[in-house]
Amino acid sequence: MNTKLISAYDDRGEIVDLSEAAQILREGGLVAIPTETVYGLAADALNGDAAAKIFAAKGRPQDNPLIVHISDLEMLDGLVKEFPEPAFRLAQKFWPGPLTIILPKTDKVPPETSGGLGTVAVRMPSHPVARRIIALTGKPLAAPSANLSGSPSPTTAQHCVHDLLGRVDAIVDGGECGFGVESTVITLAQSPPRLLRPGAVTFEQLKGILPDIKMDPAVKEKLEQGVTAASPGMKYRHYAPKAKVVLVDSDLDSFTAYAAAHQNGKTVALCFEGEDKIIPLPCVVYGKRQDPLTQAQHLFDCLRQLDDMGAQMVYARCPSQEGIGLAVYNRLIRAAEFEVVRL
């Protein structure tokens, strides 16, 4: 397949005519598009054949549901059976933005999009290029991360090119993503509401709107065998470089001693800014210790750097589990296949 590369902006920083990308999507094709979280691999959400192409291009398991992206609330018509009052309150506060809401779906949503579930995950992205493409297409777009399944999510168009060139019809370059981790996912299809995947909209913020919301155990722990995944990012190994990753929860001195004593092949430390001057190993810096937003913005690019370095063993410094730090922790424990050393 010949993959067309489309720049979203002209020399003045204005969004260009993106009707070519929209036409590809209307005709059942695949287009990688930028969002404020990560790049998404978009297809017509109501076209089961088009949605199935996403799974083939990514090598994604068929039971892993997709997130549907809309450009306005009118697009909810035909997607969800109802949009209850709590959903309106969430949308009023966080849409457009990095929040995905799971609700009972209509029969118009094909099983390829919903992962065979009776629910659909919906969000309204804030990235102007994503919104423009959705509006031009005139259809809701299913768009999981635009990477090969299991590998670190893409935060630049170059990441999409690396993973998907020749696998998709087009890649739209909209620059670097702002948040760097996928959207927060909550479900309103059960009572009480439940946080399924943390992101830039934090658990603390959600509790301000939905005081009864609970955190699913799978946010921090491996999903139990036989349990159906209600959200992307819950069931399978995700976000991982080729190297073995171990998350080390400790102070810096203990981390340094442990990593130095447990080297195995080419060993690299994934650490915070400034710590690379102290740790006696090759290091990749993924943000500032007290600033989890910088960790989120750089995490996936840093995981890809580990592959470029030929790392075989990675010891990762443990982020905070508060605010957006919880999203970073969630991604790292999945990259580490839940192997955490607590010192």
C-alpha positions as a Markdown table, in Angstrom:
| # | Residue | x | y | z |
|---|---|---|---|---|
| 1 | Met | 0.0 | 0.0 | 0.0 |
| 2 | Asn | 1.2 | 3.5 | -0.9 |
| 3 | Thr | 0.9 | 5.7 | 2.2 |
| 4 | Lys | 0.3 | 9.4 | 1.5 |
| 5 | Leu | 2.0 | 11.9 | 3.8 |
| 6 | Ile | -0.1 | 15.0 | 4.4 |
| 7 | Ser | 1.1 | 18.1 | 6.3 |
| 8 | Ala | -1.8 | 19.6 | 8.3 |
| 9 | Tyr | -0.3 | 23.2 | 8.5 |
| 10 | Asp | 1.0 | 25.7 | 5.9 |
| 11 | Asp | 4.1 | 27.9 | 6.4 |
| 12 | Arg | 2.0 | 30.4 | 8.4 |
| 13 | Gly | 0.8 | 27.7 | 10.8 |
| 14 | Glu | -2.7 | 27.7 | 9.4 |
| 15 | Ile | -4.6 | 24.4 | 8.9 |
| 16 | Val | -4.6 | 23.4 | 5.2 |
| 17 | Asp | -7.4 | 21.9 | 3.2 |
| 18 | Leu | -7.8 | 18.4 | 4.6 |
| 19 | Ser | -10.6 | 17.2 | 2.3 |
| 20 | Glu | -8.3 | 14.5 | 0.8 |
| 21 | Ala | -7.9 | 12.8 | 4.2 |
| 22 | Ala | -11.7 | 13.1 | 4.7 |
| 23 | Gln | -12.4 | 11.6 | 1.3 |
| 24 | Ile | -10.1 | 8.6 | 2.1 |
| 25 | Leu | -12.1 | 8.0 | 5.4 |
| 26 | Arg | -15.5 | 8.3 | 3.7 |
| 27 | Glu | -14.4 | 5.7 | 1.2 |
| 28 | Gly | -13.5 | 3.2 | 4.0 |
| 29 | Gly | -9.8 | 3.9 | 4.2 |
| 30 | Leu | -7.4 | 4.4 | 7.1 |
| 31 | Val | -5.8 | 7.7 | 8.1 |
| 32 | Ala | -3.5 | 8.4 | 11.0 |
| 33 | Ile | -4.5 | 11.7 | 12.5 |
| 34 | Pro | -3.1 | 13.9 | 15.4 |
| 35 | Thr | -5.0 | 14.4 | 18.6 |
| 36 | Glu | -4.1 | 16.2 | 21.8 |
| 37 | Thr | -3.3 | 12.9 | 23.4 |
| 38 | Val | -1.6 | 10.6 | 20.9 |
| 39 | Tyr | -1.9 | 10.0 | 17.1 |
| 40 | Gly | -5.0 | 7.9 | 16.3 |
| 41 | Leu | -5.5 | 5.5 | 13.4 |
| 42 | Ala | -8.9 | 6.6 | 12.1 |
| 43 | Ala | -11.6 | 4.9 | 10.1 |
| 44 | Asp | -15.4 | 5.3 | 9.7 |
| 45 | Ala | -16.7 | 4.0 | 13.1 |
| 46 | Leu | -20.1 | 3.0 | 11.6 |
| 47 | Asn | -18.5 | 0.9 | 8.8 |
| 48 | Gly | -17.6 | -2.5 | 10.1 |
| 49 | Asp | -15.3 | -3.3 | 7.2 |
| 50 | Ala | -13.4 | -0.1 | 7.7 |
| 51 | Ala | -13.0 | -0.7 | 11.4 |
| 52 | Ala | -11.8 | -4.2 | 10.7 |
| 53 | Lys | -8.9 | -2.7 | 8.7 |
| 54 | Ile | -7.7 | -0.9 | 11.8 |
| 55 | Phe | -7.2 | -4.3 | 13.6 |
| 56 | Ala | -5.3 | -5.7 | 10.6 |
| 57 | Ala | -3.0 | -2.7 | 10.1 |
| 58 | Lys | -2.1 | -2.6 | 13.8 |
| 59 | Gly | -2.1 | -6.3 | 14.5 |
| 60 | Arg | -4.6 | -5.6 | 17.2 |
| 61 | Pro | -6.6 | -8.3 | 19.0 |
| 62 | Gln | -10.2 | -8.3 | 17.8 |
| 63 | Asp | -11.7 | -8.1 | 21.3 |
| 64 | Asn | -10.0 | -4.8 | 22.1 |
| 65 | Pro | -12.7 | -2.1 | 21.7 |
| 66 | Leu | -12.0 | 1.1 | 19.8 |
| 67 | Ile | -12.7 | 4.7 | 20.8 |
| 68 | Val | -15.1 | 6.7 | 18.6 |
| 69 | His | -14.2 | 10.3 | 18.1 |
| 70 | Ile | -16.8 | 13.0 | 17.3 |
| 71 | Ser | -16.6 | 16.7 | 16.4 |
| 72 | Asp | -19.9 | 17.8 | 18.0 |
| 73 | Leu | -22.6 | 16.5 | 20.2 |
| 74 | Glu | -25.0 | 15.9 | 17.3 |
| 75 | Met | -22.8 | 13.0 | 16.2 |
| 76 | Leu | -23.9 | 11.1 | 19.3 |
| 77 | Asp | -27.2 | 10.5 | 17.6 |
| 78 | Gly | -27.0 | 6.9 | 16.3 |
| 79 | Leu | -24.0 | 6.0 | 18.5 |
| 80 | Val | -25.5 | 5.8 | 22.1 |
| 81 | Lys | -28.9 | 4.8 | 23.3 |
| 82 | Glu | -29.0 | 7.8 | 25.6 |
| 83 | Phe | -26.7 | 10.5 | 26.9 |
| 84 | Pro | -27.6 | 10.7 | 30.6 |
| 85 | Glu | -27.3 | 13.8 | 32.8 |
| 86 | Pro | -23.9 | 12.8 | 34.4 |
| 87 | Ala | -22.5 | 12.5 | 30.8 |
| 88 | Phe | -23.7 | 16.0 | 30.0 |
| 89 | Arg | -22.0 | 17.3 | 33.1 |
| 90 | Leu | -18.7 | 15.6 | 32.2 |
| 91 | Ala | -19.0 | 16.8 | 28.6 |
| 92 | Gln | -19.7 | 20.4 | 29.7 |
| 93 | Lys | -16.5 | 20.3 | 31.9 |
| 94 | Phe | -14.1 | 18.2 | 29.8 |
| 95 | Trp | -15.2 | 18.2 | 26.1 |
| 96 | Pro | -13.5 | 18.9 | 23.8 |
| 97 | Gly | -10.7 | 17.2 | 25.6 |
| 98 | Pro | -8.9 | 14.0 | 26.7 |
| 99 | Leu | -11.9 | 12.2 | 28.3 |
| 100 | Thr | -13.6 | 9.1 | 26.9 |
| 101 | Ile | -17.1 | 8.1 | 28.1 |
| 102 | Ile | -18.4 | 4.5 | 27.7 |
| 103 | Leu | -22.2 | 4.2 | 27.3 |
| 104 | Pro | -24.7 | 1.6 | 26.0 |
| 105 | Lys | -24.5 | 1.6 | 22.1 |
| 106 | Thr | -27.1 | 1.5 | 19.4 |
| 107 | Asp | -27.3 | -1.2 | 16.8 |
| 108 | Lys | -25.7 | 1.2 | 14.3 |
| 109 | Val | -22.3 | 0.7 | 15.9 |
| 110 | Pro | -20.8 | -2.5 | 14.4 |
| 111 | Pro | -19.2 | -5.1 | 16.6 |
| 112 | Glu | -15.9 | -4.4 | 15.0 |
| 113 | Thr | -15.9 | -1.0 | 16.6 |
| 114 | Ser | -17.2 | -2.0 | 20.0 |
| 115 | Gly | -15.1 | -5.1 | 20.3 |
| 116 | Gly | -18.3 | -7.2 | 20.4 |
| 117 | Leu | -19.5 | -5.4 | 23.5 |
| 118 | Gly | -22.9 | -3.8 | 24.1 |
| 119 | Thr | -21.2 | -0.4 | 24.8 |
| 120 | Val | -19.3 | 2.2 | 22.8 |
| 121 | Ala | -16.5 | 4.5 | 24.0 |
| 122 | Val | -16.9 | 8.1 | 22.8 |
| 123 | Arg | -14.8 | 11.2 | 23.1 |
| 124 | Met | -14.6 | 14.7 | 21.5 |
| 125 | Pro | -10.9 | 15.6 | 20.9 |
| 126 | Ser | -9.7 | 19.1 | 21.3 |
| 127 | His | -7.0 | 19.0 | 18.6 |
| 128 | Pro | -8.1 | 21.4 | 15.8 |
| 129 | Val | -6.8 | 19.1 | 13.1 |
| 130 | Ala | -8.7 | 16.1 | 14.4 |
| 131 | Arg | -11.9 | 18.1 | 14.8 |
| 132 | Arg | -11.5 | 19.5 | 11.2 |
| 133 | Ile | -11.0 | 16.0 | 9.7 |
| 134 | Ile | -14.0 | 14.5 | 11.6 |
| 135 | Ala | -16.2 | 17.4 | 10.6 |
| 136 | Leu | -15.1 | 17.2 | 6.9 |
| 137 | Thr | -15.7 | 13.4 | 6.9 |
| 138 | Gly | -19.2 | 14.0 | 8.4 |
| 139 | Lys | -18.9 | 10.7 | 10.3 |
| 140 | Pro | -17.8 | 9.6 | 13.8 |
| 141 | Leu | -14.3 | 8.1 | 13.5 |
| 142 | Ala | -13.0 | 5.0 | 15.4 |
| 143 | Ala | -9.3 | 5.9 | 16.2 |
| 144 | Pro | -7.1 | 3.8 | 18.5 |
| 145 | Ser | -3.5 | 4.8 | 18.8 |
| 146 | Ala | -1.7 | 4.8 | 15.4 |
| 147 | Asn | 1.0 | 2.3 | 16.3 |
| 148 | Leu | 1.7 | -1.4 | 16.0 |
| 149 | Ser | -0.3 | -3.2 | 18.7 |
| 150 | Gly | 1.7 | -3.4 | 22.0 |
| 151 | Ser | 4.4 | -0.9 | 21.1 |
| 152 | Pro | 4.7 | 2.6 | 22.5 |
| 153 | Ser | 1.9 | 4.9 | 21.3 |
| 154 | Pro | 2.9 | 7.6 | 18.7 |
| 155 | Thr | 3.2 | 11.2 | 19.8 |
| 156 | Thr | 4.6 | 12.5 | 16.4 |
| 157 | Ala | 3.8 | 11.7 | 12.8 |
| 158 | Gln | 7.3 | 10.3 | 12.5 |
| 159 | His | 6.3 | 7.5 | 15.0 |
| 160 | Cys | 3.3 | 6.7 | 12.8 |
| 161 | Val | 5.6 | 6.5 | 9.7 |
| 162 | His | 7.9 | 4.2 | 11.6 |
| 163 | Asp | 5.1 | 1.8 | 12.5 |
| 164 | Leu | 2.5 | 2.1 | 9.7 |
| 165 | Leu | 4.1 | 3.2 | 6.5 |
| 166 | Gly | 2.7 | 0.9 | 3.8 |
| 167 | Arg | 0.0 | -0.3 | 6.1 |
| 168 | Val | -2.4 | 2.7 | 6.0 |
| 169 | Asp | -3.7 | 5.1 | 3.3 |
| 170 | Ala | -2.4 | 8.3 | 4.7 |
| 171 | Ile | -0.7 | 9.9 | 7.7 |
| 172 | Val | -1.5 | 13.5 | 8.6 |
| 173 | Asp | 1.4 | 15.4 | 10.3 |
| 174 | Gly | -0.1 | 17.8 | 12.9 |
| 175 | Gly | 3.1 | 18.2 | 15.0 |
| 176 | Glu | 3.8 | 16.8 | 18.5 |
| 177 | Cys | 0.9 | 15.8 | 20.7 |
| 178 | Gly | 0.2 | 18.0 | 23.8 |
| 179 | Phe | -0.5 | 15.5 | 26.5 |
| 180 | Gly | 1.4 | 12.4 | 25.3 |
| 181 | Val | -0.7 | 9.7 | 26.9 |
| 182 | Glu | -4.1 | 8.4 | 25.8 |
| 183 | Ser | -7.4 | 9.8 | 27.0 |
| 184 | Thr | -8.9 | 9.0 | 30.4 |
| 185 | Val | -11.6 | 6.4 | 30.0 |
| 186 | Ile | -14.6 | 6.1 | 32.4 |
| 187 | Thr | -17.7 | 4.0 | 32.1 |
| 188 | Leu | -21.2 | 5.2 | 32.8 |
| 189 | Ala | -22.7 | 1.8 | 31.7 |
| 190 | Gln | -22.6 | 0.5 | 35.2 |
| 191 | Ser | -23.3 | 1.9 | 38.7 |
| 192 | Pro | -21.3 | 3.5 | 40.3 |
| 193 | Pro | -19.3 | 5.0 | 37.4 |
| 194 | Arg | -15.8 | 3.6 | 37.1 |
| 195 | Leu | -12.4 | 4.8 | 36.0 |
| 196 | Leu | -11.0 | 2.2 | 33.6 |
| 197 | Arg | -7.9 | 4.0 | 32.2 |
| 198 | Pro | -6.3 | 7.1 | 33.7 |
| 199 | Gly | -5.2 | 10.1 | 31.6 |
| 200 | Ala | -4.9 | 13.8 | 31.5 |
| 201 | Val | -8.3 | 14.2 | 33.1 |
| 202 | Thr | -7.5 | 13.0 | 36.5 |
| 203 | Phe | -9.3 | 10.8 | 39.0 |
| 204 | Glu | -9.4 | 13.8 | 41.4 |
| 205 | Gln | -11.1 | 16.0 | 38.7 |
| 206 | Leu | -13.6 | 13.3 | 37.9 |
| 207 | Lys | -14.6 | 13.0 | 41.6 |
| 208 | Gly | -15.4 | 16.7 | 41.6 |
| 209 | Ile | -18.1 | 15.9 | 39.0 |
| 210 | Leu | -19.0 | 12.3 | 40.0 |
| 211 | Pro | -18.4 | 11.9 | 43.7 |
| 212 | Asp | -19.3 | 8.2 | 43.6 |
| 213 | Ile | -16.8 | 7.2 | 40.9 |
| 214 | Lys | -14.6 | 4.2 | 41.7 |
| 215 | Met | -11.2 | 3.3 | 40.3 |
| 216 | Asp | -11.2 | -0.1 | 38.6 |
| 217 | Pro | -8.5 | -2.5 | 40.1 |
| 218 | Ala | -7.1 | -3.0 | 36.5 |
| 219 | Val | -5.8 | 0.6 | 36.6 |
| 220 | Lys | -3.0 | -0.6 | 38.8 |
| 221 | Glu | -3.1 | -4.4 | 38.6 |
| 222 | Lys | -3.3 | -7.0 | 35.9 |
| 223 | Leu | -6.8 | -7.8 | 34.6 |
| 224 | Glu | -8.0 | -11.1 | 36.0 |
| 225 | Gln | -8.0 | -14.1 | 33.7 |
| 226 | Gly | -11.3 | -14.5 | 31.8 |
| 227 | Val | -12.5 | -10.9 | 32.6 |
| 228 | Thr | -13.7 | -9.0 | 29.5 |
| 229 | Ala | -11.9 | -5.8 | 28.9 |
| 230 | Ala | -14.4 | -2.9 | 28.8 |
| 231 | Ser | -11.8 | -0.4 | 27.6 |
| 232 | Pro | -8.7 | -0.2 | 25.5 |
| 233 | Gly | -5.5 | -0.5 | 27.4 |
| 234 | Met | -6.8 | -2.9 | 30.0 |
| 235 | Lys | -6.1 | -6.5 | 28.8 |
| 236 | Tyr | -2.9 | -6.8 | 26.8 |
| 237 | Arg | 0.7 | -5.8 | 27.2 |
| 238 | His | 0.9 | -2.2 | 26.0 |
| 239 | Tyr | 3.2 | 0.6 | 25.5 |
| 240 | Ala | 6.3 | -1.6 | 25.6 |
| 241 | Pro | 9.8 | -1.3 | 24.0 |
| 242 | Lys | 11.5 | -4.5 | 22.9 |
| 243 | Ala | 13.6 | -4.6 | 26.1 |
| 244 | Lys | 12.4 | -6.2 | 29.3 |
| 245 | Val | 11.2 | -3.4 | 31.6 |
| 246 | Val | 11.2 | -3.4 | 35.4 |
| 247 | Leu | 9.6 | -0.6 | 37.4 |
| 248 | Val | 11.5 | 0.1 | 40.6 |
| 249 | Asp | 9.7 | 1.9 | 43.4 |
| 250 | Ser | 12.3 | 3.3 | 45.7 |
| 251 | Asp | 14.4 | 6.4 | 46.5 |
| 252 | Leu | 17.2 | 7.3 | 44.1 |
| 253 | Asp | 20.1 | 5.8 | 46.0 |
| 254 | Ser | 18.3 | 2.4 | 46.3 |
| 255 | Phe | 17.3 | 2.5 | 42.7 |
| 256 | Thr | 20.9 | 3.3 | 41.6 |
| 257 | Ala | 22.3 | 0.4 | 43.7 |
| 258 | Tyr | 19.7 | -2.1 | 42.5 |
| 259 | Ala | 20.0 | -1.2 | 38.8 |
| 260 | Ala | 23.8 | -1.4 | 38.9 |
| 261 | Ala | 23.7 | -4.8 | 40.7 |
| 262 | His | 21.1 | -6.3 | 38.4 |
| 263 | Gln | 22.4 | -5.5 | 34.9 |
| 264 | Asn | 21.5 | -8.0 | 32.2 |
| 265 | Gly | 22.8 | -7.4 | 28.7 |
| 266 | Lys | 22.7 | -3.7 | 27.6 |
| 267 | Thr | 21.0 | -2.2 | 30.6 |
| 268 | Val | 19.5 | 1.3 | 30.6 |
| 269 | Ala | 17.9 | 3.4 | 33.3 |
| 270 | Leu | 14.7 | 5.4 | 32.6 |
| 271 | Cys | 14.9 | 8.2 | 35.0 |
| 272 | Phe | 14.0 | 11.8 | 35.9 |
| 273 | Glu | 15.8 | 15.0 | 34.8 |
| 274 | Gly | 19.1 | 15.4 | 36.6 |
| 275 | Glu | 19.3 | 11.8 | 37.8 |
| 276 | Asp | 21.2 | 10.8 | 34.6 |
| 277 | Lys | 24.3 | 12.6 | 36.1 |
| 278 | Ile | 24.2 | 10.3 | 39.2 |
| 279 | Ile | 23.1 | 6.9 | 37.9 |
| 280 | Pro | 26.2 | 4.9 | 36.6 |
| 281 | Leu | 24.3 | 3.5 | 33.6 |
| 282 | Pro | 23.2 | 4.7 | 30.2 |
| 283 | Cys | 20.1 | 6.8 | 30.9 |
| 284 | Val | 17.0 | 8.0 | 29.1 |
| 285 | Val | 15.3 | 11.0 | 30.9 |
| 286 | Tyr | 11.5 | 11.0 | 30.7 |
| 287 | Gly | 10.6 | 14.2 | 32.5 |
| 288 | Lys | 10.9 | 16.1 | 35.7 |
| 289 | Arg | 10.4 | 14.2 | 39.0 |
| 290 | Gln | 7.9 | 16.8 | 40.4 |
| 291 | Asp | 6.2 | 17.5 | 37.1 |
| 292 | Pro | 4.2 | 14.4 | 35.8 |
| 293 | Leu | 2.9 | 16.3 | 32.8 |
| 294 | Thr | 6.4 | 16.4 | 31.4 |
| 295 | Gln | 6.7 | 12.7 | 32.2 |
| 296 | Ala | 3.5 | 12.0 | 30.2 |
| 297 | Gln | 4.6 | 14.2 | 27.3 |
| 298 | His | 7.9 | 12.4 | 26.9 |
| 299 | Leu | 7.2 | 8.9 | 28.1 |
| 300 | Phe | 6.3 | 7.2 | 24.8 |
| 301 | Asp | 9.1 | 8.9 | 22.8 |
| 302 | Cys | 11.6 | 7.8 | 25.5 |
| 303 | Leu | 10.3 | 4.2 | 25.3 |
| 304 | Arg | 11.0 | 4.3 | 21.6 |
| 305 | Gln | 14.5 | 5.7 | 22.2 |
| 306 | Leu | 15.2 | 2.6 | 24.2 |
| 307 | Asp | 14.7 | 0.5 | 21.1 |
| 308 | Asp | 16.9 | 2.8 | 19.1 |
| 309 | Met | 19.7 | 2.3 | 21.7 |
| 310 | Gly | 19.3 | -1.5 | 21.5 |
| 311 | Ala | 18.4 | -1.7 | 25.2 |
| 312 | Gln | 17.9 | -5.3 | 26.5 |
| 313 | Met | 17.0 | -4.5 | 30.2 |
| 314 | Val | 15.4 | -1.3 | 31.4 |
| 315 | Tyr | 15.0 | -0.2 | 35.0 |
| 316 | Ala | 12.4 | 2.6 | 35.3 |
| 317 | Arg | 12.0 | 5.1 | 38.1 |
| 318 | Cys | 8.5 | 5.0 | 39.6 |
| 319 | Pro | 6.4 | 8.1 | 39.1 |
| 320 | Ser | 3.8 | 9.5 | 41.5 |
| 321 | Gln | 0.4 | 7.9 | 41.5 |
| 322 | Glu | -1.4 | 11.2 | 42.0 |
| 323 | Gly | -3.0 | 13.4 | 39.3 |
| 324 | Ile | -1.7 | 12.7 | 35.8 |
| 325 | Gly | 1.2 | 10.8 | 37.4 |
| 326 | Leu | -1.3 | 7.9 | 37.8 |
| 327 | Ala | -1.6 | 7.8 | 33.9 |
| 328 | Val | 2.2 | 7.6 | 33.6 |
| 329 | Tyr | 2.3 | 4.8 | 36.3 |
| 330 | Asn | -0.5 | 2.9 | 34.5 |
| 331 | Arg | 1.5 | 3.0 | 31.2 |
| 332 | Leu | 4.8 | 2.0 | 32.8 |
| 333 | Ile | 3.4 | -1.0 | 34.7 |
| 334 | Arg | 1.9 | -2.3 | 31.5 |
| 335 | Ala | 5.2 | -1.8 | 29.6 |
| 336 | Ala | 6.8 | -3.8 | 32.5 |
| 337 | Glu | 4.1 | -6.5 | 32.3 |
| 338 | Phe | 3.3 | -5.6 | 36.0 |
| 339 | Glu | 6.8 | -6.4 | 37.2 |
| 340 | Val | 7.4 | -3.9 | 40.0 |
| 341 | Val | 10.3 | -4.1 | 42.5 |
| 342 | Arg | 9.6 | -2.2 | 45.7 |
| 343 | Leu | 12.7 | -1.4 | 47.9 |
